Amino acid sequence: MTSMDYGNLIYLVLLGSVLILWFVIESRESLSKKVKQLAAWGLIFLSVIAAYGMWGDIQRATVPTQAVFAGDNRVELPRAPDGHYYLTLKVNGATVPFMVDTGASGVVLTRRDAERAGLDAANMAFYSEAMTANGLVKIAPVTLDSVVLGPFEDRNLPAAVNGGEMQQSLLGMTYLQRFSRLEISNGRMILER
């Protein structure tokens, strides 16, 4: 726990103690009834804290994920709550999450995802440059031996590793153009081969 977490915990304990003390002083006559009410409010309070703490897990469990329809040679991606489309691929055998970016010309990996895919990002030569929404960044050109999405496998896919800070790997047009159809309709992205 960080010092901020400890401070929040101390604040909550003090607040709870003050509320309990006030509750006991105010209700000396009907203490058993008040204890039941206090227990009910305590459970409500704990439920709210638990729901808040698990909110990310709840969202991931309720948001639909990508669907691969192998017989139809089709992949459907739901639009995420942030308005983007995300796709999970196997890159050199490793699972790598991507944000689909139709405005990006290439596939760009974060250093972390490059390492996960078996590429040695620490010894790469970041000699090329790319223009991004955040300005000019250094990149290291690489070739991905294998990129798999359900029944679709592509070999020797050109890509780059971003030399700067990047939150999410981007899946650009060098991969997306391998599909014969790309459609966005009713909150879904459809890719077909």
Secondary structure as UniProt FT lines:
FT   HELIX           3..26
FT   TURN            29..30
FT   HELIX           31..53
FT   HELIX           55..62
FT   STRAND          67..69
FT   HELIX           70..72
FT   STRAND          74..79
FT   TURN            81..82
FT   STRAND          85..91
FT   TURN            92..93
FT   STRAND          94..100
FT   TURN            102..103
FT   STRAND          108..109
FT   HELIX           111..116
FT   TURN            117..118
FT   HELIX           121..123
FT   STRAND          128..132
FT   TURN            133..134
FT   STRAND          135..149
FT   TURN            150..151
FT   STRAND          152..162
FT   STRAND          169..171
FT   HELIX           173..176
FT   TURN            177..178
FT   STRAND          181..185
FT   TURN            186..187
FT   STRAND          188..192
//
